[in-house]
Amino acid sequence: MDRITFLDNARQGKNNWWRYLLTSITTWIGSFILLLLMLIPFIILTPPTDMDINPDKVTEGITPLLFIVTLGIYYTLSFLIFYGFSRFIHHKKILNMINTVNRFNWKRMLKGAGLWSLIMGVAILLDVLLNPSSVKLSLDLPFLTLLILSLIIFSIQASFEEIFFRGYLMQGIGLLTRKPVLPLFFTSVIFAIGHFWNGENMATSLTAVFNMFIFGMVLGIITLGENSLETAIGAHIANNILVTTMVNGVDFMGDLPSMFTRGFEPSLGVPYFILPFILLAVVFWKKSDKLSLIFKTQHRLNETPYIPSEIQCLNCKTINPGISTYCMNCGEPIAQECASIPRKLVAFLIDMMLFTILSGVLLAIMMFLTLTIPNPDILSPELASGIWIILTIIIILFYLILMEKNGKTIGKIVMRLRVVAEDTQKPISYQQSILRNLFLVADMIPFILPGLLGLIVSVKSDRKQRIGDMVAGTIVIRD
C-alpha cells in the first residue's frame, strides 16, 4: 500500500467548513449546556445550608466518584450529539472515521489496550519497587466501585475522543493538505491543550499538556500507519482506566480511591512521556515502511503527481525545464547531493552553541535588571524568568526563519550546506521557512534526548529529511 487511505475517507459525505464548525461547537458546548439543564432539578432539591456560594465550597460538595459519573454523562451526551450531527449534517458514517474496511476490528482494539496496559503496568511496578514508601496499597469497596465506573465511563469517553480527534478532526484537516503530518500535528496540539485543566497548578497543567501531546502524536502515528483507529482506541481506554484506578493520576478529579495512593515523595519511576514511544516501537516493529508514508506528500485519488515545470541550477542560477538532468548553461548536474546526517548534526550543534551564548547573555541582563530594580511589583524574578524565556524563543525563531529564507544559518555556512525547495531547488519561501522551523517542536521529541525523533526520521528518509523538511517541502544539500 503506497498511501494513507484512512485520510481519504474524509472525502465521503459533505465537508463544508461550517459543518465542521457547527458539529464541533454543538458536540462540546451543546452537551455541556444539556448537562447543566439536567442538573438543575438536583440543585433545586438540594439547596445550600447557608448563603455562601463560594465555587471552591460548591465543588467540595461533589465527591470524586460522583464527579466521574457526571463526566460519564457529559461524554455520553457528546457522543450522541456527535453521532447525530455526523449522520445528518455531514452524511458520514462513524465507521468511516475508524477504518477503511467498514467493520470494527475488536482484536486490534484489545491489542492496543493490552500493550498499553503492559507498558504502564511495568512502569508503575518499577515506580513502586524503586520508591515503595511513596505509595500505599488500598483494595476496598470504594476501589471496586471506581474500577467498575472507570471501565464503563472511560470506555465511552476515550472512544469518543479518539473518533473525534484522530478520526473526524484529523480527516477533516487532511482535506486541506496532502501532507499527513500536518493534520497529525495540529490535532495532537488541540488534543493536548484540552488537557490543560487536568492539573492543579500551572506546573502540573503544563506537564499534562506536554504528556498528552506526546501521547496524542503517537496515537495519531499509529492510526495513520495502520489506516485504522482501533489500536489507538484500545490504548486510550486502557490509559484512562489505569491512570485513574491505579495511581490517581488526574489531579482535578480529587482524591480518588485508587489502588496506589501516592505520598509526598517524588517518583523515581519511568517518566510518562517515554512510554508512548515504547508502544510505537512495539506496534511498528519491522514495519517502518508504514511509518514513512506519514511524512510523504499524499497525492489524492485519481490525481496526477506533481512534476515541477522548472528547476534552478545552484551553480549558475539558470532556470532549467523540470525534466532536465544537466544545466543547459553550465552543464553541471541539476540533482544536488543531499547533506549527510553527520554534517547536518554538526551544523545544528554550532547553531545551538550560538543560541546558548545568546540565551546566557539575555539571562545575565535579566538578572542584572532584577537586582537593580528592588521593587518586585515592577520586575519580580518570576516575571524576569518569563520574559527571558519568551525573548529567547522569539530570537531563535526569527534567526532560523530569516537565515534559512536565504538558505543558510551560521552553522550551515560553516558546514557548507544550503536549504532549498525540494522540487525546484530554488531558495525557500517565508512560508516554507516558518513551517520548517515551527516543526522543530516535533523533531525535538522526546526532548530528554533532543532531536531523537527527527534523527530517526532523517535516517529513514531517502533524501535525509526531518519532519520539518517533509512538511515544508525542503531539503538540505551540499553547497
DRENTOR-595195 format. One record per atom (N, C-alpha, C): residue in one letter; x, y, z. Coordinates in steps of 0.1 Angstrom, whole numbers, plus 5000, padded with zeros to 4 digits. Example, Ala and Ser with C-alpha at 12.3 -4.5 7.8 and 13.67 -1.06 7.14 Angstrom:
A513249435078A512349555078A513249675078S512849785071S513749895071S512950005079
//
This chain:
M500949885000M500050005000M500950125000D500650224991D501550334989D500850464993R499850455001R499150585005R498450555018I498050665025I497250655037I495750665034T495150555032T493750565027T492750605038F493250605051F492450645062F491950795060L492950875056L492551015053L491651035041D491750945032D490850955020D489350945024N489050875035N487650865039N486950995042A487751105044A487151235047A486451285035R486751235023R486151285011R484651235009Q484251145017Q482851095017Q482051195025G480751215021G479851305028G480051445024K479551535032K479651685029K480651745039N481451835033N482651885041N482752035041N481652105040N481752255041N482352295055W483052405055W483752445067W482752465079W481552515075W480552555086W480052425092R480052315085R479552185091R480552135102Y481852155099Y482852115109Y482752205121L482552335119L482452435130L481152405138L480052385131L478752365138L478852235146T479352125140T479451995147T480352005159S481552075158S482452075169S481952155181I481352275178I480752365188I479652295196T478652235188T477552175194T477952045202T478851975197T479351855204T479851885217W480751985218W481452005231W480652105240I480152215234I479452315242I477952275244G477352225234G475952185235G475652075245S476551985246S476451875256S476651925270F477452025271F477752085285F476452165289I475852235280I474552305283I473452205287L473352095280L472351995283L472651935297L473951915300L474251855313L473851955324L474052085322L473652185332L472152185334L471452175323L469952165324L469452045331M470151935329M469851805336M470151815351L471051905355L471451915369L470652015377I469852095370I469052205376I468152145387P467352035384P466451985394P467251935407F468351875405F469151835417F469651955425I470052065418I470452185425I469352245433I468152245427I466952295434I466552215446L466652085444L466251995455L467251985467T468452035464T469552025474T470152165476P469352265482P469852395483P470952405493P471852505493P472952525502P472352555516T473152515526T472652535540T472952675544D473752755537D473952895540D474052965527M474253095528M474353185516M475653185510D476653115515D477953115509D477953025496I478153095485I478253025472I479653035466N480653025475N481953025470N482152895461P482752915448P482852805439P483752695445D484752725453D485552625459D484752535468K483852595476K483052515485K481952435478V481452495467V480552415459V481152295453T482352305447T483052185442T483452085452E483652135465E484052045475E482851945479G481651995476G480551905479G480351795469I481051795458I480951695448I482051585450T481651465454T482651365456T483351325443P484551275444P485251235432P484551125424L483851025430L483150925423L481950985416L481251085423L480151155416L480651235405F481751295406F482351375395F482551285383I483051165385I483351075374I481951035367V480951015375V479650985369V479151105361T479351225366T478951345358T479751355345L481051325346L481851325334L481351225324G480951105329G480451005320G479151045313I478251115320I477051165314I477351265303Y478351355306Y478751455297Y479251395284Y480151295285Y480751235273Y479751155265T478851095272T477751015266T476951115257L476551225263L475851325256L476651375244S477951405246S478751445235S478851345224F478951225227F479051115217F477751105209L476651115216L475351105209L475051225200I475451345205I475251465196I476251455184F477451415187F478451395176F477951295165Y477351185170Y476851085161Y475751145152G474751215158G473651275151G474151375141F475051465145F475551565135F476351505124S477151405127S477951335117S476951275106R475951215112R475051135103R474151225094F473651335100F472651415093F473151555088I474251595094I474851725089I475951695079H476851605082H477951565073H477551455064H476551375067H476251255060H477451155059K478051145071K479251055072K478850935082K479450825080K479350715089K480450715100I480150675112I481150675122I482250575119L481950465113L482950365109L483950415099N483550515091N484550565082N485550655089M485250695101M486250775109M487150675117I486850545116I487650455124I488550365115N488050325104N488950245095N488450255081T489050175072T488750175058T488050055053V487649965062V487049835058V485649825063N485049925070N483649925073N483249815083R484149775091R483849685103R484849705114F484349705126F485249735137F486149615140N487449635142N488349525145N488649525160W487849435167W487949425181W489349375186K489949285178K491249225181K492249335182R492249425172R493249535172R493049625184M491749655188M491549735199M492049675212L491749545213L492249465225L493849465225K494449455213K495849455212K496449595218G495749705214G496249835218G496049845233A494949795239A494649805253A495649715261G495949595255G496849505262G498249555262L498749605251L500149655250L500349775260W499349875259W499549985268W499449955283S498549855286S498349815300S499649745305L500349675296L501549605300L502649715302I502749805293I503849915293I503649995306M502350035308M502150125320M502250035333G501849915332G501949825344G503349805349V504249785339V505749775342V506249905348A505850015342A506350145347A505850175361I504550135364I504050155378I504750065388L505049935383L505749845392L507149895395L507849945385L509150005387L509150115397D508150205395D507950315405D507750265419V506950165421V506750115434V507950045440L508749965432L509949895436L511049995440L511150105432L512250195434L511950295445N510650315448N510350415459N509150365466P509150255473P508050195479P507350275490S508150365496S507550455506S506650565501S506650575487S505850685481S504350645479V504050515481V502650475478V502150385489K500850375490K500250275499K499150205491L498950075494L498049995486L496649995493S495650005485S494250005491S493349925481L492849815486L491949735478L490649725487D489649805484D488449805492D487249835484L486049845490L484849865482L484849995474P485350105479P485450225470P486350205458F487450135460F488250105448F487550025438L486749915442L486049835433L484949915425T484350005433T483350095427T483950185416L485150245420L485950325410L486250245398L486750115400L487150035388L485950005379I484749975384I483649945376I483150075368L483150185376L482750315369L483750345358S485050325360S486050365351S485950275338L485750145340L485550055329L484450095319I483350145325I482250185317I482450325311I482750425320I482750565316I483950595307F485150545310F486350575302F486350505289S485650395288S485450325275S484750415265I483650485271I482950585263I483750705260Q484350765270Q485050885269Q486250875259A487050775261A488250765253A487950725239S486950645237S486550605223S486050735216F485250815223F484750935216F485851035213E486751055222E487851145220E488751095208E488950965207E489750915196E489050935182I487750905182I486950915170I486951065166F486751155176F486651295172F488051355168F489051335176F490351395173F491151325162R491351185164R492151115154R491351065142G490051075143G489151035132G488651155125Y487551215130Y486851325124Y487751445121L488451495132L489251615130L490451595121M491151485123M492351465115M492051445100Q490951375098Q490451355084Q490051485078G489351575086G488951705081G490051795078I491051805087I492251885084I492951825072G492951695070G493651635059G493051675046L491851725045L491251775033L491951905028L492651975037L493252095034L494752085029T495251965031T496651945028T496951805024R497951785016R498351645011R499451595020K499851665030K500951625039K500251565052P500251435054P499651375066P500151425079V501451465079V502051515092V501351635097L500751725088L500151845093L498851815101P497951745096P496751715105P497151635117L498151545116L498651475128L499151575139F499951675135F500551765144F499451855151F498551915142F497652015147F496551945156T496151825153T495151755161T495751715175S497051685174S497751655187S497851775196V498151895190V498152015198V496852045204I495752035196I494452065201I494051965212F494351845210F494051735220F494851765233A496051805232A496851835244A496351955251I496052065244I495552185251I494352155259G493452065254G492252035261G492551965275H493751925277H494151865290H494851965299F494852085296F495452185305F494852195319W493552165319W492852175332W492952045340N493751955336N493951835343N494851855356G495551965356G496551985367G495952075377E496552075389E496052165400E496752305399N497952315393N498552445392N499252445378M499952565376M500552585363M501552475359A502352435368A503352335365A502752205361T501852155369T501152025366T500352035354S499752145351S498952165339S499752165326L500952225327L501852225315L502452085313T502652015324T503151875323T502151795317A500851815320A499751735314A499651765299V499751885296V499751925281V500851865274F502051865279F503251805273F503051655271N502651585282N502451445281N501351405271M500251475271M499151445262M499551475247F500451575245F500851605232F501651485226I502551435234I503351315230I502451195228F501451175238F500551065237F499651075224G499151195222G498351215210G499151205197M500351245196M501151225184M501351085182V501751005192V501950865190V500650785185L499550825192L498250755188L497950795173G498250925170G497950965156G498850895146I500150875149I501050805141I500650655139I500150595150I499650455149I498450455140T497550545141T496350555133T496650565118L497550655115L497950675101L498750555095G499650505104G500450395099G499650265097E498550245105E497750125104E496550145095N496250275091N495050305084N493750265092S493850275105S492750245114S492950295128L491850305135L491850375148L491750285160E491550155157E491250065168E492350055178T493550045174T494750035183T494750155192A494650275186A494650395194A493450405204I492350355200I491150355209I491450265221G491950145218G492250055229G493350105239A494350165233A495450225242A494950345250H494050425244H493550545251H492550495263I491750395260I490850345271I491650295282A492650205279A493550155289A494250255297N494750365290N495450475297N494550535307N493350575303N492450655312N492050565324I491850435322I491450355333I492550335343L493750305337L494950285346L495350405354V495350525347V495750645353V494850685365T493550645363T492550685373T492450575385T492450445381T492250345391T493550295398M494650315391M495950265397M496650365405V496750485400V497650585406V497050725408N495750735405N495050865407N495850975401G496150965388G497051055381G496451175375V495151205378V494451325372V494051405384D494751525386D494651605398D493251665400F492651705389F491351785390F490251695395M490351565395M489251475399M489251455414G490251505421G490251495435G490851365440D490551335453D491251225459D490451095457L490751035446L490050905442L490550785450P489750685452P490150565460P490950475451S492050515445S492850435436S493650325443M494150225436M494850115442M496150165449F496950255442F498150305448F497950455451T498050495463T497850635467T499250695469R499550795462R500950845463R501150935475G502350935480G502651015491G503251145486F504151205495F504651335491F506051325485E506651205485E508051185480E507951185464P508951235458P508951235443P509051095437S508451075425S508550945419S509950925413L510350805413L511650765407L511550675395G510250655391G509950565380G510250625366V509750555356V509950595342V509050715339P509550825334P508650945330P507650895320Y506450955322Y505250915314Y505550935299F506151045295F506251075281F507150985273I507950905280I508750805273I507950675269L506850645277L506150525275L505450515261P504850635255P504250615242P505250575231F506550615233F507550575222F507750425223I507650365235I507750215236I506650155229L505450205231L504250155223L504450165208L504950275204L505150295190L506150195184A507250175191A508250085187A507749935186V506849905196V506349765195V505349745184V504449845182V503449835172V504049825158F505149905155F505749915142F507049845141W507249745150W508449665149W508549595136K509649625128K509949575115K508849615105K508149725108K507149785098K507449935096S508649975095S509050115094S508550175081D508250085071D507850135058D506450205059K505650155069K504350215071K504450355077L505450375085L505750505091L506150605081S506950565071S507550655062S506450725054L505250665052L504150725045L503650855052I503750855065I503250965072I503951095069F505251085065F506051205062F506151235047K505351175039K505451195025K504151265020T504251345009T503151405003T502251304997Q500951305001Q499951204995Q499251274984H499351214972H498551264961H497151204962R496151284960R494851234961R494451134950L493451054953L493050954943L492751024930N493150954919N492951004905N493551134902E494651164910E495351294908E496751264903T497151334892T498451314886T499551374896P500551304899P501651354908P502251484902Y502551574911Y503151704906Y504551684901I504751744889I506151744883I506551894882P507651934887P508052084886P508252124872S507752244868S507852294855S509252344852E509952384863E511352434861E512152404874I513452404872I514352374883I515652464882Q516152514893Q517252604892Q518552534894C519552574886C520852524888C521552604899L522052544909L522652614920L524052664917N524652614906N525952664902N525952794896C525052814885C525052934878C523653014879K522752954887K521453014889K520553014877T520852934867T520052934855T518752854857I517652894852I516352824854I516252724842N516152594845N516052494835N514652424835P514252354824P513052284824P513052174835G511852144841G511752054852G512251914849I512351874836I512851744833I514351734831S515051844833S516451854830S517251774840T518351714835T519251634843T520551724845Y520951794834Y522151884835Y521752024831C522452124836C522152264834C522452294819M521552354812M521752394798M522752504796N523152574807N524052684806N525552644809C525652574821C527052544826C527352394825G526352314822G526552174821G526652094834E526552164845E526652094858E525352004861P525551894868P524351814872P523351904880I522051884876I520951964883I520751904897A520651774898A520451704910A521651724920Q521451784931Q522451804940Q522551694951E523651684957E523851584967E523251624980C522351544986C521751574999C522751575010A522651665019A523651675030A523551545039S524651495043S524651385052S524251425066I523751325073I523251355087I524351405096P525551345096P526551405105P526851555102R526951595089R527151735086R526051815091K524851775089K523651855094K523651865109L524051755116L524051755130L525151845135V526351855129V527351945133V526852085131A526252115120A525752255117A524752295128F523852205131F522852225141F523452255155L524552175159L525152195171L525852335172I526452375161I527052515160I526052615163D524852605156D523752705159D523352695173M523252575179M522852565193M523852625203M525152625199M526152685207M525952845207L525552895195L525253035194L524053075202F523052985202F521853015209F522153015224T522952925229T523252905243T523953035248I524953085240I525653205243I524653325244L523753335234L522853445233L521853435245S521453315248S520453295260S521153335273G522453305274G523253335286G523353485288V523553555277V523653705277V522353765281L521253715276L519953765279L519653735294L520053615299L519853585313L520553675322A521853705318A522653795326A521953935327I521453985316I520754115315I519554115325M518754005324M517553995332M517953985347M518953915350M519453905364M519954045369F520654115361F521054245364F519954345367L518854335358L517754425360L516954385373T516854255376T516254215388T516854265400L518254265400L519054315412L518954465413T518954535402T518954685402T517554745404I516554665402I515154715405I514654635417P514754695429P514454625441P512954595443N512054675436N510654655438N510154535430P509754435437P509254305430P507954335422D507254435426D505954465418D506254515404I507454565402I507854615389I508454495381L509454435387L510054325380L510454215390S509554115392S509854005401S510753905394P511353815401P512253705395P511353625386E510153595389E509253505381E509053575368L508653705368L508453785356L509653795347A510753815354A512053825346A512353685339S512053575346S512353445340S511353425328G510153465329G509153455318G509653535306I510053665309I510553745298I511753695291W512653635299W513853575294W513553455284I512653375289I512253255281I511553305268I510653395269I509953445257I510853505247L511753595252L512653665243L513653565236T514053465244T514953365238T514353285227I513053245229I512353175218I512153255206I511753385208I511453475197I512653495189I513853525196I515053555188I515553435181I515453315187I515853195180I515053165167L513653185169L512753165157L513053265146F513253385150F513553495140F514853465133Y515853425140Y517153385135Y517053275124L516353165128L516253055120L515453085107I514253155109I513353185098I514053275088L514653385093L515253485084L516553425077M517353355084M518553305079M518253195068E517353105072E517152995063E516253035051K515653155052K514953205040K516053225029N517253265033N518353285023N519153155022G518753045028G519352915026G520352875036K520852965045K521952925054K521852995067T522052915078T522352975091T523852975092I524353025103I525853025105I526452885106G525652795112G526152655113G526252595099K525252625090K525252575076K526352645068I526652765071I527752835063I529052765067V529252735079V530552665084V530652525077M529552455077M529552325071M529252315056R529052435050R528852445036R527552365032L526452405038L525152345035L524152455031R523152415024R522152515020R520752445020V519752525025V518352475024V517652525011V517052435004V516452474991V515052404990A514252444981A512952384978A513152244973E512452144978E512652004974E512451984959D511552044953D511252014939D512052094929T512252224932T512852314922T514252354926Q514652324938Q516052364943Q516252524943K515152594942K515152734944K515252774959P515552894962P515552944976P514152924982I514052884994I512752865000I512052995003S510652985004S509853095007S509753115022Y509253235026Y509053255041Y508053155047Q507053115039Q506153015044Q506852885047Q507652845037Q508452715039Q509452725051S510052845053S510952865064S510252855077I509052925078I508352925090I507852785094L507252715084L506852575086L508052485091R509152495084R510252415087R510752425101N510752555106N511252575119N510252565130L508952585127L507952555137L507852405141F508152325130F508152185133F509352125139L510252215144L511352175152L510852115165V509652165169V508952115181V508751965180A508351915168A508151775166A509451705165D510351765157D511651695155D512451685168M512251765178M513051765190M512551655200I511351595197I510851495206I511951385207P512151325219P511451335231P512051435241F512851535236F513351645244F514351605254I514151495262I515151445271I516451405263L516251365251L517351335241L516951415229P517251545229P516751645219P517151595205G516051595197G516251565182G516251425179L515851335188L515951185186L514951145175L513751205176L512751165166L513151215152G513551345151G514051405139G515151325133L516051275141L517251195137L516751065131I515850995137I515350865133I514650885119V513850995118V513151015106V514051045094S515151125097S516151155087S516851035082V517150945091V517850825087V517050735078K515750735081K514750655073K514450725059S514650855058S514250925046S515250915035D514750895023D515650885011D516451005009R515851125012R516551255010R517051315023K517151235033K517751285046K516851405052Q515551395050Q514751505055Q514251475069R514251575078R513551565091R512051595089I511251595099I509851615098I509551755093G510351855098G510151995093G510352005078D511351935073D511651935058D510451875050M509951765055M508851695048M507651785048V507351845059V506151935059V506252055050A507452115050A507652245043A508052215028G508452095025G508852065011G510252115009T511152095018T512552145016T513552025018I514752055013I515851955016I517152045019V518051975026V519352035028V520351975019I521152055012I522051995002I523452045005R524451984999R525852025000R525952154991D526552254996D526752374988D528052374980
//
